[in-house]
């Protein structure tokens, strides 16, 4: 493929996955708005307030996490229009049966195999880049929104989230691959360093995403 064709091919795949994220992102938006008054009352009891910048970033993170769950915690293509048409007209089940014996035989526990295969074709390269890129917000937002951000916290958040996903995918007929765990964790760490760069360039800007004391109350 030419460079232009490759670009459009990648863009089409990104958009396809993004559209699959939308249903769960919409549900997350609704839940966030419903729980927002409860959160603010709890913060008020602690003597804290959450400004518009932090609320917006928190909403983006919640919606992203829901979209990530849509892509990873359900069978492949579960949120596509074609799947739901098949479910509604009775031509395919909501969930396909899973043979755990087959799943055991397909677990990939040898590291770096997917990474080495990435140079052989655009699809594997897309998966490698996507596995890193889709977890970078995990590292970025945890550092942006948590007090006293540390690299190991973002790394641990990415590792735990990825490990949970890989474990669940075993039981829903998805692939379980050690390389996904490595790439996802690396993506979370990359997100943390993006935060560090942003904080170094715009330190006052990143401070807007933290809870602030109200009425002189100090929360250490």
Beta strands, then each sheet from edge to edge (+ up, - down):
strand 1: 48-49
strand 2: 212-213
sheet 1: 1+ 2-
end
